[in-house]
Amino acid sequence: MLTTNSSLNSAIEPRPLFPAEHYNSQSSLISSSSLLTAIDKAENTHVSGFKLITRRIKSTVSSVFNRMIKKITRNNVTMYSEAPQLIGTTIHPHIASKYQDKIDFSGVGVVNALKSTNIKREDYNVLVNNIIRPLNETPQITKESIKTPGEIIISIAGIIKEAPDDIMNKKELEEIIKKTWLDGSLSRQSLYNMAELIKIKINNYPEIINKIDEVLQLLENNFFITKRNDNYYGRLFETELSKFIIDHPNMNMLKVRDTISSFILDDFQCLSSDDQLSLCACLANRMFSDPPAWRDKLICANHFVREPDPECFVKMIKYSGKYSIPLILSVAVKYIISSQGTVALKNEATKYYIHKILPQRQIFSSLSDSRNIKNSAYGLLLPYQKNYLLSNPPSLGAGIRPIDKYMRPTVGVELNEHDAIALSNERTIGIGVSGSSNILNFLFKKLQLEYEGFPEDDAKLATASWLSYSGGHSFNEAYSVFSFMSQGSFKPLSFNELKTSSLLSEIAITHSYNKVVETAIALSN
């Protein structure tokens, strides 16, 4: 998310979770070695009476030096002997994300296997001290998993999908389940209503009814923030949805791209040469600090970041290949808050952002130094969650997802209105209500007036897809901004309504929902 005010920028600067200072055994080793060398030189250049003193000093330093070597060697053994005992334990997600190169974690943070032999004593101690209860269990003493209403609906969807095809109204039942889950009003009551309707329609199949009743017994008794935020199926759904739309843009989205490109180039050409150079430097810096994985292999974008001159900028804005739509949307946000020619538009969006959007954003501590978390991840799955059915992962470079840098709501945190509504209706949370959506929303309104036939609905869908695919804001966080201006309140996004906006959205939502159900079936077997 980009703010439009320097004070706001400083307010949301991520803070390291741990202090930067670390004990450096290697530097201590060098210092001790240097001291011994210095003593040798002193011995050779002074009288023999001094040798007795220096021998005693050398003896003491050598003893310390040898103990230090043993300590360093002990701490850097190939595999700490007790490390295999970690298998089967659940590690806190914030810690698990830092050890994914050494340890294979399940989707809920359980240690499946040790991938690396380079697990040191200190690694083991950190992991042991961050063992938590399994994420699929309540804080209560219980041996059974609990499920949210949304999770139970998906479980029932899997039961019906695997039921015999001779059930006369199987397709009708699957459609009822899908509409219930995609709607923006998931609740215990909507779940029970759906379950009772299904049981009435399949009263001749008691074995299926029994399976449904067994799943219903797992319904949560209370509202757990961490479990709602985990929302594996919701995050998987939006990850698949954003990927599908980014990979299959419709003609209207290409029109959105070209219209925004023309808007930017028209403004850029009106600036003086000095202003153009200054603006290019500013934009390159903003792009350098916000590197999504999908942009890593875009030659035109990388060239501009390295050489931020007007010629490279124009080439980048005119780019029309793969990922050109998320590229132009991301550059447009940075351009509007940086260019002298868009000050009026920026000020209008900023005023609305400060009064309406900012109160709904909670600033969370940084999870890690951003230099250490570059990866090829995309979408909104949390670091310890996996897409089990991903058969053809996109060929992305290295980048940083905003959700990998920020902590999310947890126990003891007072939720703002937007996040409370989102979690209660099992809508995915990214890094909060989207400021980028706010800026683009004002741009879209302007373009609708200036360019006949500007496809605003497709522009919004492309924006939400870009933000989610980049691992920043969820669809709900993007559309909350779009809808707040007309409704005056935060309403959970209904994907049933979004399906009606275009053929692309209908196909993409159906595809993504089916992926979720397939995953639920695979996890239950």
MIZAVO-993069 format. One record per residue: x, y, z of N, C-alpha, C, CB in turn. Coordinates in steps of 0.02 Angstrom, whole numbers, plus 50000, padded with zeros to 5 digits. Last residue first. Glycine has a CB too. Layout:
// MIZAVO-993069
XYZXYZXYZXYZ/...
// end
This chain:
// MIZAVO-993069
495804814450140495964807450125496624805250157495994806350049/495704827850161495294823450204495454816050194494564824650190/496474833850065496694834350135496314829650181496624841450160/495704831449951496384828649956496624828650029496874832549912/494574839049979494514831749971495194828449980494224830049901/495124851849980494804849250041494744841650038494104852450050/495544852849847496044852949901495754850049964496294859949913/494304853149782494784847749768495314847149823495114848849699/493824865249834493474858949850493944853049838492824858249808/494744874249776494674873849848494354867149868494264879749875/494504872449640495164870849667495134870049742495664876449648/493204877449631493324870249619494004868049646493274868749544/493484890949652493084887349701493194879749693492324889049692/494184893849534494524894349599494144890649653494604901749619/493194891949434493834888249432494164888149501494314891449381/492254901649474492074894549473492704890149474491654892949410/493024913249456492764911549522492574904149526492154915949539/493284912849317493834912849365493604910749435494164919649369/492004913749260492434907949247492974907349300492744908449176/491584926249311491194920149323491624913949314490584919949275/492554934949263492484934049335492094927749351492144940149367/492314933749124492954931849152492894930549227493474937249139/491054939049109491144931949096491794929449126491134930549020/490634950349244490924948749179490974941249171491614952049170/489834951849357490124957849327490424956549258490664960649372/489384940749423488944943649373489244949549336488294945749405/490314937949520490254933449463489854936549406489944926949484/490044947049620490614948349576490594943949514491274947249614/488984940649684488864946849647489434948249598488784952749696/489704929949737489124928649694488964934849652488514926549736/490594935749819490864933349756490304931149709491354927649767/490344949549912489994943549890490274941549822489224944749886/491294956950039491224955749968490854949149955491904955549934/490494964950177490904959450151490764958250077490764952950191/490514982550185490104976550175490534970950148489504978050128/490644996950269491044991350245490614985050244491664990350290/489775011550204489925006650257490325000950226489275004050291/489415019350098489545022650161489685017950218488975026950179/489145016049966488725013150018488825016450086488865005850025/490045022749884489335022849866488885020549923489225018449806/491265021249948491075027949923490335028249907491485029649861/491375007649973491245012150029491005018950005491865012950072/491735000349861491025000649879490875005749933490794993849902/493125001749852492705003549795491985004649816492744998049742/493514996949978493645003849960493195006049903494385004849941/493124983749967492844987750021492944995150007493184985950088/493914978949864493224980649849492874984449905492834974349833/495124976949936495094981349878494384983649865495374977749816/494764968050035495064974450055495064979449997495784973350080/494314957249959493844960650004494114967550023493714956450066/495484953149897494924955749856494444959749899494554949849821/496864959149999496394954049976495874957349930496054950550035/498514965649968497824966449990497374960849962497544973249971/499784957049935499674962849977498984963150007499804969149938/500224948149837500284946349908500204952249954500944943149920/500014949949705500644952549732500744950949805500674960049722/498734945349694499264941349663499954943549690499254942049587/498054956049755498054949449786498624945149759497384945849775/498304966549664498474967249735498524960449770497954971649770/497794961149542498504963249548498714963449622498614970149515/496444959449576496854953649557497594955249564496704951549485/496024972449599495984967549654496434961549639495264965349666/496234977449467496584980249525496594975349583496244986749547/495354970049389496074969649375496474972149435496254973649312/494154974549445494324967449449495074966449437493924963349398/494204988049408494204986149479494404978849488493504987349510/494144986849270494724990149301494774988349374494664997849292/492904981249253493494977149236494124980149265493564976449160/492134992349291492074985949327492684981449315491434982349307/492485002249195492665003049265492644996449304492205008149298/492955004249044492654998649080492844998549154492854991949048/492505018748958493025015849002492705010449046493355021449045/491675025148867491675017848870492215014748913491735015148801/492695039048837492045035848828492115028248829491725038148762/493625047148951493685042148898493025038348893494285037248911/493265055949052493685058448997493725053548938494365059849022/492525049149146492265055449120492635057649057492325060849174/493325038449174492645037049150492335043349119492205034449207/494425044449228494475041549161493795040049131494895035249162/493915047749355494145053049310494165050449238494845055549331/493675035249409493125040049402493295045549352492945043149471/494985030149409494475027049367493875031749357494235020449399/495585038449506495815038649436495285035749390496475034749429/494905034449619494825041349596495065042149524495215046149643/495375021249622494655022549617494515029649593494315021349685/496735022649642496495020549576495745021649568496655013249565/496715026549778496995030949726496735029049657497765030449727/496095015149835495815021749844496065026549790495985024449913/496965004949805496295004749776495965011549781495854999449811/498015009049887498115009049815497445008849779498545003049793/497515006750013497605013649992497715014149917498195016750029/496444994250067496934996150017496945003550000496804992249955/496454987850232496084991350179496574994750132495594996650209/497724974850258497254980150277496914983350218497614985450317/498474965050207498814969750251498364975550269499464972250219/497244953750204497934954450181498304958950229497964957250109/496004942350247496344948550265497054948350238496334949650342/494534935150178495254935150186495514942150202495584932650122/493074932450273493384935350215494124936250228493044942150196/492184927550372492714923350342492954925850275492454916250334/491424936150440491124933150380491624929050340490834938650336/492274940250538491654937050559491304933650501491184942050592/493274946350462493414940050496492774936450517493844941250558/492594957850413492904953050367493004946250401493574955750342/492214964550529491694962150483491984956750437491414967950441/493494967150581493004963350621492464960450576492684967750675/494054975050481494334968450494493864964150534494994969050531/493214986750489493284982850427493524975750442493774986350380/493334991350623492684989450596492764984850535492284995550576/494784983950703494404989550677493764986850644494824993650626/495044974450853494944974750781494584981150761494554968650757/496294974350969495614976750957495524977850882495484983350997/497174960151013497164965950969496434968050956497524964450902/497074948551084497264954551121497274960851079497934953551150/497594937750955497264938451019497524944651055497364932151063/497854946850801497904940950843497554942450909498634938950854/498104952450634497724952750697497784946250736496994954350683/499824950050575499114950950566498754950850632498834945550520/501384957750531500984953350573500254954950562501174954250647/502224959350373501804962150426501434956750465501314966950396/502924953550270503274958550311502874960850372503454964450269/502164945650194502734942350226503114947150272503214939650173/501264954050137501024950050194501594946150227500484945250171/502014959550028501884963550089501664959350148501364968750074/503244949349958502534950249968502434954550031502164943349975/504584952249852504364952649922503604953749923504724958449959/505454941049739505134947249758504934947049831504534948749715/506184932949601506184934049673505874940849689506904933549702/505124927049469505774928349497505724929149573506084934649467/504074913449413504184920149439504904920849464503694921749495/503174904149328503904905149328504044912349348504214903549259/501874896549424502114901549377502864902549384501754908249388/501654878849437501794885249469502064890249419502304884349526/500644867649402501064871549358501204878449389500744872349288/499974861949510500314857549462500784861349417499804853849421/499484862949670499794867149618500214862749572500234872649650/498854857249775498674854749709498994858749653497924854949701/499274863449892499424856349883499294853849812499034852349932/500004877149933499504875249883499644868049863499514880149821/500284879850108500494877650042499894876349997500924871350047/500804890550242500284887150206500524885350135499634891450202/501724898450303501724891450322501174887450288501644890850397/501494911450250502124907950237502124900550253502664911250277/499794911350182500294913250232500924909150223500014912350303/499184915850023499324910550071499874912750118499524903950035/498984925449925498864927249995498934921550045498184930050001/500134927949785499494926649816499494927949891499284919649803/501774920349778501264924949753500624923349790501174924349675/503554917949797502864916949818502404922249787502804917149895/504884917749779504474917649719503734916749735504704912149671/505694929549890505544922849867505104923349805505204918649923/506504938350017506354937949946506234930749927506914940949904/506854940950147506244937150135506044937050062505684940050177/507894949150181507984942050193507374937850174508164940850264/507574962150167508104959650124508174952050129508774962950142/506654965150264506404963550197506944960750151506104969750166/506734957850419507084962350375506924960450304507864962150388/505084953850480505764952150461506074957850422505794945650421/503854958450518504044951650538504784950350527503644946550500/503444974350584503754970350531503964963650558504364974050501/501874977150667502604976750667502854972550609502864973850733/500524985850591500794980050625501554980050618500494973550597/499214996850597499914996250581500224990750623500285002950592/497644995750523498034994650583498764993450564497764988750625/496415005650449497065002150440497415001650507497505005850388/495335013450463495215006150458495855002150447494735004750400/495755026550459495515023850523495395016350522494875027350542/496085027450317496605026750367496345024250435496945033350377/494825029650250495195023350243495695022350301495565023150177/494275042350285493855036250279494255029750283493475036450214/495225052650298494605052850338494215046250338494155058250311/496295049250214496415051050284495785050550326496695058150289/495655046850090496035041550124496115043050198496725040850091/495135059250056494675053750069495025048250108494395050950003/496345066050039495845068450087495365062950106495465074450057/496935058649936497235058850002496745061050055497835063550002/496135061249825496165054449851496445054249922496595049949806/496415074849811495725072649820495705065649850495355072649752/497795074749791497515078049850496795075849864497535085649840/497895067849668498195065049729497885068149792498955066149730/497265076849583496985070049591497255066949655497165065649530/498155087649596497445088449613497115081649626497065092149556/499385082249550499305084549620498575084949640499645091349629/499855077849430499275074349459499145076349531499375066749454/500985084649394500395085349352499775081949379500535082649285/501985080849477501705087549487501055088349448502205092949467/501955063849536501995068749481501675075449500501655066049420/501705055249644502375058149635502395063849585502855052849613/500505048949649500725052149711501405055549704500755046949767/500445044049517499955049049540500185052549603499285045749552/501475034449514501515040449473501055045949500501325038749400/501035024349597501655027849615501705034449576502265023549601/499905020249524499845022449593500445026649613499775016349641/500505016549401500015022049404499935024749474499345019749377/501245005349432501605011449415501135017449420501905011049344/500194996249452500654997749507501045004249494501144991949517/499594996349325499204998249384499665000149442498744992549406/500614991749243500364998549232499955000849292499944998849169/500814978649298501354983549295501084990649289501824982049236/499604971849281499824973549349500384978649349500044967349385/499744972349133499174975349169499354976749242498564970749166/500884965349096500854972549082500284975949119500774973749007/501044951849108501064955849170501054963349157501684954049210/501654950448943501394947149003501534951549064501724940249012/501654966348853501724959148859501434956448923502444957148854/501744979748828501084976648821501114969048826500774978548755/502454995548870502524988248870501824985048869502924985848932/502415009048888502125006348825502154998748821502495009348766/503095010849006502385012449005502045009548942502275020049008/504395007548964504055003449014503305004649012504335004949084/504675017848874504675010948851504295006348899505395008348842/504645028748963504145028248909504105021148883504325033248852/505785025649042505125026149072504575025249019505035032849108/506835026548954506685020048984505985019949014507205018149037/506755040448930506685035648875506505028748902507345035348835/506965046749057506315047149023506225042048967506235053948993/507845035349169507815041149125507155041049087508425041249076/508475025949273507845029649276507855036049234507665031349347/509135011949262509285018149226508645022249221509575016649155/508585002349349509315003349346509495009949314509644997649307/507225003749323507465004449393508215005649395507274998149434/507225001249184507045007849210507295008849281506285008849207/507574987749182508004992749148507854999649174507884992449071/506494982049246507154981649277507634986849247507444974649269/505494984749151505444987449219506124987449253504934983449260/505944977649039505834984949034505804988149103505184986348996/506004964349084506614967849064506514975349065506834965548994/505354956049212505134960849161505734965349144504524965149186/505624947649316505884945749251505654950449195505674938749235/505004953349427505724952149429506024950649361505874946449476/503664954649439504014959949402504754958449393503934966549437/503204944449520503014944249449503394949349408502264945349442/503634948049648503984942649613503824942649538503804935949643/503784965849680503394959549676503754954349634502694960949647/504624977049768504774972349713504354965949714505494970449715/504804991349819504184987449815504244982349758503554992149804/505944998549807505744996649875505114992449876505645002849917/505965000849670506504996849700506304994349769507145000949705/504895009449654504855002749625505384998149656504945002949549/505405020849716504795017749742504725010549716504175021849723/506485023549632506595022049703505995018549733506745028449742/505815026349513506275020649516506415018549588506935022349480/505135037949548504755031849532505205025749537504455032449462/506215046849566505755045549621505375038949609505255051349629/506775047049439507175044849496506735042949554507675050349517/505695052449367505935045749351506345042949409506365045749287/505625065349422505065060749431505295053549418504485062549384/506825070849376506695070349448506145065149463506495077149477/506595070349238507165066749268507055065649343507815070549256/505475078849228505435071849206505995067649237505485071549129/505975090849274505445087549312505375080249293504775091149303/506885093549170507125092549239506615088949282507305099349271/506005094849062506515089549062506775088149132507095091549016/504295097549118504945099849093505445094049096505195105949134/502795088749066503285090849117503925093249084503435085049164/502005083448970501885090448987502385093149038501185091249014/502285070148965502545074348911502445081748923502225072348846/501565065349075502295065349077502585070049025502555058249066/500225065849033500455070049088501215070749088500215067149155/500265056548929500035063348916500275068148971499265063648911/500675044948998501115047948948500915055148932501105043748884/499535042649080500195043849110500655047349060500515037349134/498525040548984498445045749035499135047649065497975043349091/499025029448915498935035848880498885041648929498315035648835/498945019949019499585021548988499555028248953499795016048937/497565019449038497995022049092498685023849065498055016849149/497205013648915496945020248934497375023348989496215019548958/497855001348916498035006248865497795013248884497745004148797/497204995049028497934996049025498125001548977498284989549005/495884994848983496054998449044496805000049044495864994349107/496024986248874495814993148862495974997548923495064993448846/496324974748942496834977448897496674984748881496884973248832/495104973049003495684974449045496264977149003495904968149082/494304970048893494184976248930494774978048975493554975648972/494754957548855494894963248812494794969848848494454963048750/495414949249004494954950048948495124956348909494224950148972/496814939249057496454945649055495984945948996496934951549053/497384927049122496884927049068496494933649067496404921049077/498284928849226498504924849169498024925149110498574917549190/497514936349315498144939149290498374935449227498694938849344/496504926849339496344933149305496964936449277495984937949354/497224916549403496834915149342496704921549304496164911649360/497764923149515498204920149464497834919049399498494913449489/496614926549587497044931749561497504929049506497464934849617/496124913549616495724918349579496164923749548495204921649625/497124907649694496944904749629496564909649586496524898349640/497044916649802497674915649767497554912749698498134910849808/495744915149844495944921549815496614921049779495974926949869/495794901549889495314903749838495544910149805494624904749870/496754902049990496884897949930496424900249873496774890449945/496074910050081496704912350052496884908549989497274911750104/494984901650111494874908250084495504911050050494654913050138/495634890450164495234889750103495104896550070494574886250118/496294896050280496664892850226496264892550161496864885850246/496194905650392495734905250335496054902150273495484912150318/496874913650490497204908150453496834906650388497254901850497/495904921750545496414924750503496784919550462496904928750547/495194912250617494854915850563495364919150516494374921250592/496184908550707495924903550660495564906950602495444898650696/496384920450778496944917450741496704912350690497424914150789/495114922850835495384927450786495934924050744495664933650820/493784912550860494494912950873494814917050817494814905850877/492274911350936492604914950882493344915750900492274921950869/491654895050986491824902050996492174904850935492274902851058/491394882650941490944885350991491054892751002491014881651056/491474876150773491764879850829491234882350877492194885650803/490924860150724490844867350720491104870750783490104869150709/490944846550722491584849850731491534857450730492074847550677/489714841850689489914841250759490564844950774489984833950779/489694842450552489364847750589489544847750663488604847150582/490294830250520490664836450508490354842150548490664838150433/489254821650555489904820950588490314827350580490294814950559/488254825550466488154826550538488814826150576487654821450566/488834821050346488704828150356488624829750430488084830350317/488834807250369489474810750359489394818250370489744809450288/487454804950376487874803750435488544807250429487984796150444/487084807750245486824811950299487254811150362486084810250314/487694797050182487934803750168487704808650222487684806150098/486944786550234487664786650246487964793450233488014781350203/485624788950191485804789950261486554790250274485494784550303/484864793750067485574792050072485814793250144485994796150021/483634798950057483704791850040484424789450044483434790649970/483704812450078483474808350134483514800850120482754810050151/484224823450012484554816950003484334812150059485334817850003/483474834650044483494832749973483844825949962483854838049934/483704835850180483024834550156483034831850085482604841050159/485054838950180484834832550210484124830750189484884832850286/485024851750121485354846150087485114839450114486124846750096/484354858950220484064858550153484374852650115484184865050114/485254857850326484594854950332484264854050264484144859250377/486354865050274486424857950291485744854550295486794857150357/485834878050260486074874350201486094866850215486764876850180/485564881150394485034881350343485214877250282484884888650323/486854880150450486324875450470485754875250420486054877350540/487484891050382487734884150377487194879150394488334883250424/486754901850424486754900250352487014893150340487184905250313/487064901150561486384900150539486354898350465485974906450552/488414903750567488174897250591487484895850564488174897050668/488874911950411488694911850482488484904850502488124916950498/489334922650280489414916150312489264916650386490124913450300/489044932550179488704932450244488734925550275487974934750237/489364933850043489734937750093489424937650162489794944750071/489474918249956489114924049979489504927550034488414922150004/490154906549934490384912549899490044918949923490274911749825/489434897250010490124898850028490364905249996490584893050009/488194897049944488224898550015488924900750035488004892550057/488534893149815488254899849826488294901849899487534900049802/488984879949842489434884949814489174891949827489524883849739/487804873649888488394874249931488864879749907488774867449934/487004874549773486784877549836487374878749883486254873049871/487764866949684487664874049670487434877749733487154875049614/487654854349739488324857449734488264864949722488724854149677/486284852249723486574852649790487254856149789486644845649821/486194851549584485824856749620486124857749690485074854949625/486944840049560487174846549534486834852349569487044846949458/486104830349623486784831549646487044838449623487254826149622/484814825049615484904832349617485604834249641484374835549662/484964810949611484594814449559484744821949557483854813349569/486374801749622485944806249661485614811049612486354810149717/487264795049545486554793549533486084797549579486434786049542/488544797549581488254801949530487514800549518488624801149465/488904796849756488734793549692488394798349644488274787449706/490034809649820489444805349825489284802249757488834809449851/491004818849808491214811849805490634807049811491724810549859/490264830549823490624829449760490834822149752491254833949757/489824829349955489344828849900489694827449834488924835349895/491054831050023490644824950033490164824049975490254825450100/491454843749981491854837949963491464831449970492474837650006/490454851350041490524851449968490924845449944490864858049945/490764849050174490144846150147490164846150071489534850150172/491944856550177491964849350192491344845850165492034848150268/491424869250152491884866250103491944858750114492574869550107/490684870650271490344870950206490784867750152490174878250187/491714870450364491234864950363490854864850297490734865550422/492344882550336492714876250327492244870250324493214875350384/491324891650370491564891150301491944884750288492004897050286/491194889550510490634888150464490874887350392490114893650468/492744881550563492304887350557491724885450512492694893450528/493094867250665493034870450600492594876550604492774865550548/494264857950761493664861950755493674865450688493594867050814/494804841250795494884847550759494224851350763495094846350686/494904833850957494604834450892494764841250861493844833650897/495344833351085495724829351037495474830450966495694821951055/495514846751199495104842751154495554839151105494594847051117/495474859551300495754852751300495294848351259495834849951374/495504874851203495204870251252495564863551248494444869451238/495994882151100496364882551162496084877951216496364889751188/495764870250964495564876051004496014876551065494814875651025/496744865750821496444864150885496264870550922496914859850928/497474868550711496794866150699496464863950764496784860450649/498744871750749498294877250731497584875050719498564880750670/499394863450895499194863250824498674868550809498924856350806/500284874151008499774869050996499574869150923499154870151042/502034877150969501364879150991500884873350981501114885350951/503714880750994503224875550981502554877751009503444868751012/504764889251019504184891950983503704886450960504424895950923/505804882851076505494888051116504884891051082505984893451132/506204874850969505894871751028505524876851069506434868251071/506784884850885506194881050864505834877850923506394875650814/507874889150962507364893850940506724890250922507614897950879/508594877150975508334880551035507774885451017508894884151071/508944874450842508524869750879508194873150939508934863650902/509794885150817509184884250778508684879850816509344881150709/510824882450907510414888350919509764888150878510814894650901/511344870550851511044870450918510594876450929511604870250971/510854869950675511314870950731510944870650798511684877550724/510724861650531510304863950587510744864050650509684859250597/511074857050399511384862850431510924865750485511564868250379/510434848050327510844845350382511184850950421511374840550354/508734850950278509434852850280509794849450337509504860450286/507454846650293507714847050226508464848250224507354852550187/506574836450395507134840950396507464840950328507654839050452/504754836050392505414833050382505944838550387505464829450314/503614842150447503564835750412504234832150407503284836850342/503004851450574503644849350545503564842450514504214849450599/501574861350543501844855250572502494853350536501324849350568/500914872350486501504873450527501804867350560501354878250577/499894869050403499714872050467500314872250514499144868050499/500444863250291500054869350282499854872650347499444867850242/502074857950353501414856750323501054863350318500994851650365/503784861250313503204862150355502564860350317503164869450381/505404856250312504794855550273504194855850320504784848950232/506804866750341506304862150367505694862150322506104864150439/507644875750279507954870150315507444864750335508304872650376/506894885450222507434882650181507754876550214507964887950169/506024889450321505754885350267506294882450222505284889450226/506254897250431506624890950427506374886450370506574887150492/505444908050439506164909350434506574903050424506394912950496/504174903350458504314906650395505054907850385503944913350391/504184898950590504204893950536504394897150469503524890550529/504014910750661504664907450663504724902550605504774903850730/502694913650632503194918850622503904915950621503134924250676/501994901750670502074903650599502604908850586501424906150573/502734890350785502394896850775502524899350704502634902050828/502614873150742503024878950757502634885350743503674878850715/502194857550803501944863350766502334869450789501174864350778/502994841450776502804847150818502554852850773503394849550861/503424832350683502764831250713502534836950757502774824950751/505114833950722504624831350675503974829750710504904824950639/506014836750822505544842050803504994839550757505914847750769/506914826750835506354826650881505824832050865506594827550952/507964829650750507424825350725506824825050771507674818450713/508834837350839508404840650790507844836150764508824843050732/509764832050924509064831650945508574834650895508994835051012/511014834350863510774827450871510044826950890511184824050924/511204845650732511144844850804510754838450819510784851150836/512274842850604511574842050623511544841250699511234836050587/513574848550597513174847450537512434846850554513404841250501/513944861450716513944854450694513464853650636513744849850752/514164873750770514094873250698514154866050674514624877550663/514394873650904513774876950882513664876250807513794884150900/515644867550912515064864050941514414867050914515084864451017/516444877450855516374870950822515764867250846516994866650835/516314887350951516074888650883515964882150846516574893050845/516904880751061516204883051065515914884150995516154889551105/518194878451016517774872751033517034874751034517974869851100/518614891751003518584887450943518124881550956519284884950924/518574895751137518134899051088518054894751025518394905951070/519574888051192518884887051215518384890051165518784890151285/520674893451125520484886551112519764885051134520964881851149/520674906651179520614905551106520374898451091521284906851072/520924904251312520284907351292520144905951219520294915051305/522214898751296521684894951329521004897651310521774895151406/522884909251236522804902951200522254898751230523454898951199/522864918551340522494920051278522374913651239522884925051235/523704911951433523014913651450522594914751388522994920051494/524894910751361524574904751388523844906051403524934902251450/525194923951336525034919551280524664913251304525664917551242/525484928051466524924931151430524704926551373525104938151403/526614920251489526024919351532525394922251498526134922751600/527464925251392527274918251389526644916951431527854913751414/527634938351434527234937151374527034929851367527614939251312/528444936351546527784939451553527344937751494527834947051561/529574930951489529214927151540528514929751548529594927451606/530014941051404529754934851376529354930851426530324930551349/530594951451470529894952451449529584945851425529864957651392/531854947351485531434947751545530704948651528531644953451589/532444948651361532214942051382531784942251443532814937651395/531784963351276532284959651313531994953251339532554963851371/530914963251116531054965751183531554961151219530404966551224/530564957250998530854963950994531034966951061530384968550958/529914945451016530514945450975530874952150974530344943550905/528794948751090529294944251118529954944751081529034937051115/528044956050998528324959451057528884955351089527774960851109/527654946150910528084951550887528424955050946527684956650845/526824938650994527424935650964527924940950942527234931250904/525814947951017526244945851073526884942751047525864940851119/525214948550891525534954550919526004952750975524994959350943/524684935650882525204937850835525584943850862524894939550767/523714936250982524274931450988524854933450942524044924350971/522854945850925523184947250988523794942650998522694946351047/522354939350814522764945250804523164946850867522334951250785/521564929650877522134927550836522614933350827521894924950769/520594937750934521024933650977521644931550940520644927551002/519974943150819520284947550868520774943750912519754950950911/519454931750757519974935550723520354939950773519684939850667/518474928350851519004923750835519594927350803518744918250788/517624939050844517974937850906518564933250895517504934850958/517114937250716517514943150729517914942350793517074949350733/516414925150736516984925250690517424931350703516734925350618/515374928250821515904923850846516524924350801515664916650849/514474941450852514854938850795515454934850819515094944650749/512834944250903513504942350924513864939050866513484937750985/511944957450824512014950350838512734948950859511814946050775/510824970750806511464968450833511454960950847511624972350898/509514973350769510004971950716510654969150743510144978150676/508174965250858508694970350851509214968250800509024971850918/506694959250770507254958050814507774963650805507564951150801/505784965050685505524961450744506074960450794505214954850724/505944981450616506194974650625505924971450689506964974650627/504524989850553505044989650603505284982450611504794992450670/503994998250405504044992050444504624992250492504104986050398/503165013550408503795010350392503875004050435504395015150404/502045020750431501945013650417502585010150397501435012850361/502465033550456502065030150507502005022750494501375033250510/503085037950344503505036250401503115032350453503795042450431/501945040150265502435035150246502865033050304502875037750189/501355050550331501015044050332501495038550313500405044150285/502255060350302502155058450372501815051750378501765063750409/502105061250163502735058750191502665056750263503265064050185/500705054450082500955059650125501585057050160500425061850177/500045044150027500125050049986500395055850026499465051949954/500565026950030500225032750057500375038750014500425034050131/500285011149960500665017349957500255022949987500865018949885/500424994150000500005000050000500445006150000499525000050060/
// end
